[in-house]
Amino acid sequence: MGHVKGLHEARGLPIGNLPQLKGQNGQLTSKLARLDHQRGLLERQLAVWAEKQKVTANRLILLEKQMTEIERLIREHRATNGGAGRRKRPSATHSNRQQKFDGTTSTTGRQRDVSVEY
């Protein structure tokens, strides 16, 4: 049994144990045409995806090169300035907490007590 290349070859092929009814022949031919069309769509889609994969891989390589270059520039800049001008994040120490009159503590700045009761 050979490969069916199109509708003109589908007519004479025996299909397994299916009975060869005249009404069913048209349905099988239609189904084969739909499947052939779907195969063509999937082949084109695969070609597009393969091309997009190549483009994405190239973009990823360029992006990694840019990131490496920027990291190198940052390291050089830090080495020449000795880290001067860097901001330090405020730590969550006791100095950030304020004592209330009733003995409880509340936080200032970013940290806040949140109630999760419903």
WOVEN-V167512 format. One record per residue. RES is the residue in one small letter. PSI is psi in whole degrees, -180 to 180 (NA if undefined). Layout:
res=RES psi=PSI
res=RES psi=PSI
This chain:
res=m psi=123
res=g psi=178
res=h psi=132
res=v psi=123
res=k psi=-17
res=g psi=-171
res=l psi=-30
res=h psi=-21
res=e psi=-10
res=a psi=-19
res=r psi=-39
res=g psi=5
res=l psi=132
res=p psi=138
res=i psi=89
res=g psi=-133
res=n psi=12
res=l psi=137
res=p psi=141
res=q psi=83
res=l psi=149
res=k psi=-37
res=g psi=-32
res=q psi=-24
res=n psi=-42
res=g psi=-38
res=q psi=-42
res=l psi=-40
res=t psi=-41
res=s psi=-43
res=k psi=-42
res=l psi=-40
res=a psi=-41
res=r psi=-42
res=l psi=-38
res=d psi=-41
res=h psi=-43
res=q psi=-39
res=r psi=-43
res=g psi=-42
res=l psi=-44
res=l psi=-37
res=e psi=-42
res=r psi=-40
res=q psi=-40
res=l psi=-41
res=a psi=-41
res=v psi=-44
res=w psi=-38
res=a psi=-42
res=e psi=-43
res=k psi=-34
res=q psi=-41
res=k psi=-44
res=v psi=-44
res=t psi=-40
res=a psi=-42
res=n psi=-41
res=r psi=-39
res=l psi=-40
res=i psi=-45
res=l psi=-41
res=l psi=-42
res=e psi=-37
res=k psi=-42
res=q psi=-42
res=m psi=-41
res=t psi=-42
res=e psi=-43
res=i psi=-40
res=e psi=-40
res=r psi=-43
res=l psi=-38
res=i psi=-44
res=r psi=-42
res=e psi=-42
res=h psi=-42
res=r psi=-36
res=a psi=-38
res=t psi=-35
res=n psi=-13
res=g psi=22
res=g psi=8
res=a psi=144
res=g psi=2
res=r psi=139
res=r psi=139
res=k psi=141
res=r psi=142
res=p psi=134
res=s psi=159
res=a psi=70
res=t psi=-177
res=h psi=-25
res=s psi=-23
res=n psi=-15
res=r psi=143
res=q psi=139
res=q psi=129
res=k psi=170
res=f psi=-28
res=d psi=6
res=g psi=-11
res=t psi=161
res=t psi=146
res=s psi=154
res=t psi=151
res=t psi=163
res=g psi=-134
res=r psi=-33
res=q psi=131
res=r psi=146
res=d psi=133
res=v psi=131
res=s psi=133
res=v psi=19
res=e psi=146
res=y psi=NA
